[in-house]
């Protein structure tokens, strides 16, 4: 996309294009993973995953509530795709932050990786002094929400610019 409308894609615009293509591929993988999870968890074969099915598959009630975006009491393929994205992001964070390879991220590791003590305290949901896989997943889900909100704002601004023909 020619963001500055000069008729040429410069280096930054090409990088943005490449990043968007990677995001699209990752989104497709997340959708596929979400559908796969739905098929595994949906024991009554009604096309959605309810809380008992989710918990029986190893999820927590807190996670279920986090991903039930429309609060209809079930998780559909899109909601499970978001979970897959958060899990993938959390796994990358764990690999990057867990320098002593104990499967947990302590406050020192979190801060050394660029986080703050305040964020660590907020993310340590059970207050045990470490972040486990589930807590990192919840952090990742929140980061995904923030990115989506920023993209929605950008898309809305772009639409406004297209529609505002008199530039008032």
Secondary structure in CASP SS format (residue, H / E / C, confidence):
PFRMAT SS
TARGET T0000
AUTHOR 0000-0000-0000
METHOD secondary structure of the structure
MODEL  1
X C 1.00
X C 1.00
X C 1.00
X C 1.00
X C 1.00
X C 1.00
X C 1.00
X C 1.00
X C 1.00
X C 1.00
X H 1.00
X H 1.00
X H 1.00
X H 1.00
X H 1.00
X H 1.00
X H 1.00
X H 1.00
X H 1.00
X H 1.00
X H 1.00
X H 1.00
X H 1.00
X H 1.00
X H 1.00
X H 1.00
X H 1.00
X H 1.00
X H 1.00
X H 1.00
X H 1.00
X H 1.00
X H 1.00
X H 1.00
X H 1.00
X H 1.00
X H 1.00
X H 1.00
X H 1.00
X H 1.00
X H 1.00
X C 1.00
X C 1.00
X C 1.00
X C 1.00
X C 1.00
X C 1.00
X C 1.00
X E 1.00
X E 1.00
X H 1.00
X H 1.00
X H 1.00
X H 1.00
X H 1.00
X H 1.00
X C 1.00
X C 1.00
X C 1.00
X C 1.00
X H 1.00
X H 1.00
X H 1.00
X H 1.00
X H 1.00
X H 1.00
X H 1.00
X C 1.00
X C 1.00
X C 1.00
X C 1.00
X C 1.00
X C 1.00
X E 1.00
X E 1.00
X C 1.00
X H 1.00
X H 1.00
X H 1.00
X H 1.00
X H 1.00
X H 1.00
X H 1.00
X H 1.00
X H 1.00
X H 1.00
X H 1.00
X H 1.00
X H 1.00
X H 1.00
X H 1.00
X H 1.00
X H 1.00
X H 1.00
X H 1.00
X H 1.00
X H 1.00
X C 1.00
X C 1.00
X C 1.00
X C 1.00
X C 1.00
X C 1.00
X C 1.00
X E 1.00
X E 1.00
X H 1.00
X H 1.00
X H 1.00
X H 1.00
X H 1.00
X H 1.00
X C 1.00
X C 1.00
X C 1.00
X C 1.00
X H 1.00
X H 1.00
X H 1.00
X H 1.00
X H 1.00
X H 1.00
X H 1.00
X C 1.00
X C 1.00
X C 1.00
X C 1.00
X C 1.00
X C 1.00
X E 1.00
X E 1.00
X C 1.00
X H 1.00
X H 1.00
X H 1.00
X H 1.00
X H 1.00
X H 1.00
X H 1.00
X H 1.00
X H 1.00
X H 1.00
X H 1.00
X H 1.00
X H 1.00
X H 1.00
X H 1.00
X H 1.00
X H 1.00
X H 1.00
X H 1.00
X H 1.00
X H 1.00
X H 1.00
X H 1.00
X H 1.00
X H 1.00
X H 1.00
X H 1.00
X H 1.00
X H 1.00
X H 1.00
X H 1.00
X C 1.00
X C 1.00
X C 1.00
X C 1.00
X C 1.00
END
